[in-house]
Amino acid sequence: MTPGLSGVLTIFYYRNLAAAAEWYARALGFECVRREEGLVLFRVNREAMLALVGDGHGSQRPIEGRQKGAILSLQTDNLDGWHAHLTARGVVDDTSIHPGYGGRTREFKLFDPEGYTVEFFEWLPRSEAVDARR
């Protein structure tokens, strides 16, 4: 039997940790649950956390640009509500909701202050999903 897990922690690395932490708190409204030198920890939901780690801390280093090899992909049952909420806060500007994952989802993406992709998506019911193999 596989041992249980109590949650998921995603870790992103930043040159400017303070600016990134302020953005996740202000723009997305994530709850900060721990703040230490070189680390800010946010609760994404009951079981998932996002750790922001400053340059010179942790086992990795920040990567310049938008091709970081990691995406924070946030599943919701209210994509239109998130889009409206983030647009009203000035976080989403020209980003529209569009089909994703071969027509199986609806999604929109934005970028945090150092270029990490933050994707919001919702699964489409099978009857509405487009078969991308056609």
N, C-alpha and C positions, 0 to 999 in steps of 0.2 A: 504494500500500500504506500502511496506517495504521501509524504508529510504535507500538512496544510500550509497555506500562505495567508497572511493577514492583510496584505495590501500590495500595491504597486507603487514604485518610486521611479519617476523619470528624472534624469539629471541633465541639465544644460549648463554650459560653461560660458562665462562672460568676462570681457575686459572691464566693463562698467557695470558692476553688480548692482549698485544703488539705482541706476537708471532702469535697469531691467526689472528689479523688484518693484519699483514705483509703478511701472507700466502694468505688470500683472495684477497688482492691487487695484490701481485706478481704472485701467481700461477694461479688464476682464472681471474685476470684483472678486478675485480669489482671496480666500482667508489666509493670512500669514499665521502660521502656527509655531514657527521657531525662527529665531534670528541670532546668528552667531558670527564671529569674524569669518568672513569668506563663505558664508552659507545663509541663504534665506529659503525657508521651506513653506510651501503653500499647499493647502488642502484643495484638491480639485473636486472630489466628491468623497463620500464616506470611506471608500477603500483605495483611492488613488491620490498620490501626492506628486508635486513637482518641486524638485530641488534646483535652485539656482546657485551655482558655485562660482566664486570669483577667481580671476587669474592668479595662479600661484598657490591655489588650494586644490585639494583633491588629486585624483590620478590622471586627469586629462587636461588639455589646454584649449582655450577658445580657438575657433576656426573662423577666419574672415569670410565675408560674403554670405550668400544665401544657399549655397550647396553644402549643407552641414551633414547630410546623411541621416538626419533625424527630423521627424515631424511630430508635433503635439497634436494628435488627432482626437477631437472631442465629439463623442456621439451624443445626440440629443433627440428627443421626440418633439421638439419645438424649434426647428431650424429658422422658421420665419420670425419667431419671437426673438431669438438670439441676434439675427441679422438686424432687425429693427432696433433692438436695444443697443447694439454696438454702433450702428449708424447714428443714433441719437447722441451717443457719447463722443462722436467724432473719430471713432476707431476704424470704422469701415467707410471708405469713400467710394472708389469706383469698382469695388468688388461686388459682383452680382452672384446670385445663387444660380448654379448650373449643375447639369448632370455630372456624376463622378463614378468612379470604379466600374467603368464599362456599362454605365446606365443603370447600375443597381442602387445608386444613392443620389441624393441632392446634397450639394456642398457649397461652401465658400471658404476662401483662405485669406489670411492676412499675415503680416510679418511683425515680429517683435522688434525692439530697438536694435538688436544686433543681427537680425536676419533669420532667426529661426522661424519656420513656417508653423502657424497655428491654423489648423483646419477644423471647421465645424461641419458635421455631416449628420444626415439621418438616412436610415435604410428605407427604400421604397418597398411597399408591399409587392410580393412576387407578381401580382397581376399588372402592376404598373411598370415594373422593371423592364428595361430594354435589353434584349439579348444581343450583346456586343459581337457575337460570333457570326451574325447574319451578314 
